[in-house]
Amino acid sequence: MYKDGYSIRRIPEVVAHSGSALLHFYSDVVYSMAGFNISYRMNSCPSRYSQINCSGNGVCTDGYCTCDSSYMGEACDVPVCPNNCSNGHGFCNSETHRCDCEEGYKGDDCGQLAYLGYWEIIQTEDFVPEGSASHGAVVWQDSLYIISGESYGKADMMSTYDFYGNVWEEVEPESDSYPTKRYGHTTVVYDDKIYLYGGLEENGVISNELWTFNISTKTWENITVRFQHCMSVDRKFCGPLRSAGHSAVLITNGTNGTSDQMVVIFGFSPEFGYLNTVQEFELNTGRWQVVATRGFPVKGSYGHSAEWDPFTQKIYVYGGVEPDGLSTTSRNKLLSYEPFSHTWTLLPSAPSARFLHSASFVTGGLMVVFGGNTHKDNDEGKCYSSDILAYDVTCGNWNTLSVPQGLRSDLARFGHSATIFENSLYIYGGFDGQMLSDMLRFSPGNCSALSDRTSCLETYPGVKCVWNNQEDKCLPITELSGEEDVFSRCAQKSRSVIVAYEKMCSELSDCASCSNTAFQCMWCGSAGCKFRSCRGTTINNEATVENAEDQLCADTESSRCRQLYKCQACTTHNCTWDFGTLSCKSRQNLTSEKKVRQCVTSCAEFTSCLTCTEEDCLWCQNEGRCVDKIAYITSFPYGQCREWTAHQARCRPTYACECNGLAECHPETGKCFCSIKGVTGDHCERCDEKNNYFGDPTTGSCFYDLTTDYEFTFNMTKSYYTQIKYTNTPSKPDIDVDVLIKCTEMAKFNISVKTGNESEKTLFEDYNCTWFSTTFSKLEFIFGIKHNLTTFYVYMYDMHSPMAVQISFAQYPHGSRPNRNRT
């Protein structure tokens, strides 16, 4: 797939070995897409190019490629030695099918300089898990644990990868209780336990569960938390909140160096919408609380990243999807959160917006961002990014890192996980139109190889480097020691950075926002937010300096309320929802007392298309879920919703399934598919008397009365038929009854008998129906006596239609054959 410089190496093929295929191409109407080209070939082999087999680099035999010596892969489209080993930085090893690189060079094509950091593909053998996205990932000792995730129902609940052994294996829990599969949850590891919180479960319910997995005993436990002080007027907002797409970070207490708190940031709630909350769980005490934060007024988001930097003792939150009026937008905003004072600060924005990306501190002081979804509505931007960004927390600047071109895998993806093991970054899975299960590794470079001050301060090899002015050498910032003024940490800021800061300050419209940034902004009262000073303005003692205490800003509560876009979230924060402007306002700003109105029901609570579309909601037809109009992308980030509507006229009819307990029904028409042949009616309430079935299915069942001395053939053509029932009453008192039953497919049957007023007695039970014959003796049973008739019942079940059944009850003299009949 290629377009405007964007390409993926994977061949988007659909292969049908049956000789027939049904292809349904679907593009969501919320996106503006240009379309696609498609071609097909018969009796062919995989290929990168539609007009030729095996990409022109092999021979096609019975649907499989045999590649030329210099190519590999199922489509023979992967060079054994890409780019000719970068023209002299290595040599092609024909035995190992790879490039052997010269010292100082790395990568599949030897095209990456090791001292600048390099990427490589981790090749594993044997078992590899099914691909997944938005899964949980933690590292414990020498193993990576992947927990659940969206895989379209294919992946296991948990798999583990051994870093040293380079092998995957499935993890089977030893406990009877365990969490349901989900995605959009978070996982952290503390001591020898994995903590799993929230996520969207398979049934479409967003969870607030907290589970632990004991790695030693392989057992799951559902944790009941203890509540701390709740700042909300609504007890439901005290946590743990129902949330998906949030982040969870283990923080290290700087005083004792122990990790004892899980900090949960933002996420999406079915009731409160995009959460701008911070929740804390104390791992040692089991206490949970939603904390009151201060500083920069923040909006909620979904699919952002949040990473703890041990060097600065702060959490850095970047990107995500946030509400923007009556729609959503992906953001490029970067914030820092100081967990000990609960303070937010606005930092410089990234070069581009994204969500469902990853951010990692491979070493302290430098945050590496990888991948993500960078698509915007009504824009043909790429959905799957391979961007690699770096944020220098000391200098406050962003840099775009080079993307390696010679890898044998596609980097572009979103919904992947990123973990650190032995100072290397591991990227696993994600989504690029298909669920991925590959693994990439980034090994950071070496500051000491940067020999001059400029390259040291402006190069980011996965490490934050500083320059020692006394010794004229470059070293990682984490190795600083000695006098502070000996080291240069940042390159001199250019005039363009100052201009950008001035612009960012001018865009902040309230005191609370202006006073909590890293841009040297100052609130100048009616003059607004200015860069560095309020010179030339009349401020009447209203000015505040950067990072001033919240109480210095008179509009702090108003700023906080404005960030809440949904009525339920607004009222739980002691704010007031304005139904006219559909916005959240501070109670202090009310000009008069107004009658209090109740918030409307949340979209997630509606269970039918009709009730869902009565409100300002969207109904997903195939998922059977109602979602908020501005929560579409957060509800179905991997294209799970194949058809949706906001209009009642487009709702499919739904009916209660009233089939007398004898059938399944069509959910759109209510029509019953009666599973017992001979039972009919819209609700399976009567017998098909026209075709000789009698009885009453509302109190019993329907039976076909087999005439003696006839062989009947029943063709079961309807796929929903699983049962049929017969009766026969022999009429000749002095002749034995010969029974013959044959089936073309596997089924089972029971035969019972009832004489006069006696109760029914089972003669044969759970017999396989392939070929069966027996004789009922006139000496054992009473035949042909009017007031004491004997009736045989045959109950066939576990039938797999289409199939045919032959059955006869005969009372002919020995050697005679019954007549034949078909039904």
C-alpha positions, 0 to 999 in steps of 0.5 A: 500500500503506497500513497504520497510517500506513505507505505506499509510492507505487509501485503493487504491480501485476502486468500480464499482456498475454497474457490469462492469469496465474499468481500465487503469493503467498508469505510466509515462515513465520519472519515473523508477517504479517497477510496482504493483500487482492488484486483484479483487473480485465480490460482496465484501466489502472494505478491507485492504487485498484482500483475505478477506472482511472488513479486517477480522474485520467485516461482509459484507452485500450488499457491506457494512461492519458492523464492530466489536466493536473494529474497525471502518472505511468503511473497518473495518481497523481502530482500535477504540483504536490504540496500545491499547492506548499505553499500559497504557497511556490512556484507551479505551472509548467504548462509544466515540470510542477513547482513553482517554489519561492520563495527559501529553499524546496526540494523537489517541493512547496516544503515544505522549508526550504533552511537545514535541509537538503532532499531531492530526486529526481534525474530521469534520462533514457534508460538507467537500470540495473536495480534492485539492492540490497547493491551496491558504490558508489564515487565517483571524480572526477565519476562514481558507480560501481555494482558488481554487487548483488542484482538477481535476475539482471537487472543488469549487473556495473558501471554508472556515473552522470555527476553533471554530465551526469546520465546513466547508462551500462554499463561493459564491462571490457576484461579477459578475467578479471573477478569473478562477479556477487555481492552483500553485497560491499564496494568502496572506491576508492584512486588510480584503482582500485576494490577489491572484496572478498568477497560472496555469488556467484551460485552461493551461495558466499561469497567471500574474493576481492580484485579491483581494477578499474583505472578508466583501463584498464577492466581487472579483476585478482584480487589475491594478498595477502601475509599479516602475523602471524596471531593464530589457531591456524587458518591459515584464520582469517588472512584474507582471510576468506570474508565477506558483509555486512561493511563496508570503510572507507578510513582517513586517517592523521592524520600524513600525510593519505593513505589507505593502509589498507582496514579490513574490519569484521565480516560473516558467514562460512560457516565461522566464522559472525558475524565479530567480527573486524577485517581490515586491508589495506595498499593500498601493500604488499599486506599483509593481516592479522586484527588483535587488537583491545582495549577493549569486547568486541564481537559479530559482525554482518551488514548494519551500517554503518561510517563513517570520521569525519575530524573525530574520526579514528574509525570509527563502527559501527552496527546490523546483525544479531547472534547472540542465543543460538539466534536473531538480533536486529537491534541498535541498538548504536553502537560507535567503533573507533580504528584506530591503537590498535585500540580499541573503545568502546561509545557510546549506543544509537540510538532503534531497531534496523536493518540494511542501512541506510546511515550517512554523514558528509556533514560531519565530526562528524555521522553521518546514518543513512538507511533500513534493515530495522527488522522484528523476528521475530514483530512486524509492524514495517515492513521498509522504513524511511524513518527519518533519524537523526543522531548527534552524535559530540561530544555523544554524542546521537541525534536523529530528523530529519524526513522530507519528505512531498512527494517524488515517490518512496518513501524507505522502503528497505533495501540501498541505497548512500550516497555523498558528492559535492560535500558532498551525500549521494546515495542509490541503489537498494535494496529495498522489495519490488522492486529500486529504481534511483532516486536521491535527494539530500540537501543539508545546510543552513546553520548560519549561519541558526540565530540563537540558541544553543538552535536552533544546538545542538539543530538538525541540518541535516545539519551539526554546529553550534557556538555562538560565545559571543563573536560570537553566531553559529552555525557548523559544527564543522569551521570551529572556530578560536581559543580552545576555551572561546569555543565551546559544542558541546553543549546541557546534558544533561538528567536523563533522559540521566543516568538512561539512563547509569546504567541502561546502566552497570548492564547491563554485567556484566563489567569489560572491557565496563564499562571501555570505554564513553562513559557514565562507567562504573566497574567496582566488582568484586563490586558490578558496574558503576556510573555515575561512582563506586563510592561506598558499595561495598567494592571491594578495589582492584578498581575500574577507571576508564572506558577503563582498560587491558585488563590492569586487568581480570582477566576480559578473556579470558573476556569476549572468548570469550563473544562467539563463538557458533560452535564453529569461531570459538571454537577459532580464538581459543584459547578452548574450546567447551562442547558442553553449554551450546553456548557459548564459554569461556575456557581459564582457566575450565576446572575440569578437563581435558576430552577435546577434541571436534571441531567439527561440520561447518559447514552451508554444507558440506552439499550435499543436503537429507538431510545438511543436515537431519541437523544443526542446519541449514536447507535452502533447496529452490529455492536448493539451499543449506544454511545455519545456522539463525541465519543465515537472514536473512543468507543470504536478505535479499531473499526469495530462499529461497521454500521451506525445511525443517529436517526430513528428512521434508520433503526432496524426493527427489533422484536421480542423473541416469542418462540414458545421456547422452541426456537431462535428468532431473527432479531430484526423481524422477530420471525421464529426459526422453529428447531423441531420439524413439524412445529410451525407458526410465527411463534412456534405455537402449532403443528404442521397438520397439512403435512401430517404432524399432530399434537400441541407444542404449547403443552407438549410437541408435534409428532409425525404419525408413521403409517405401518408398513411404509418406509419414509424418507425425511429430507431435513433441508433447513439449517435450523432443524435440530429435532424431529419426533415420530409415533407409530401404533401397530395395528396387527395383533399377531405380527412382530414389529420390525424397526429400521432407522438410517441417517445420512449425518450424525444424530441421536435418538431415543425410543419409548413405548406407551400402552393404554393408560400406563406411563411412557417407558424408555426402551433405547436412549442416546443411540447414534443414528447411522444405521439401526434395526430392531424387532419388537415381539408380539409376545412382549407387547400388546398390538392391535387391541382397540382399548389397550393400544401400544404406541411407540415414540421416536425422538431424534435430536442433535441433528445437523442439517442438511441431512436425510432420515429413513424410518419404517415400522413394518408388520409384514410376514418375514421377507416382505418389504414395506412400501416407500414414501417421502416427506 
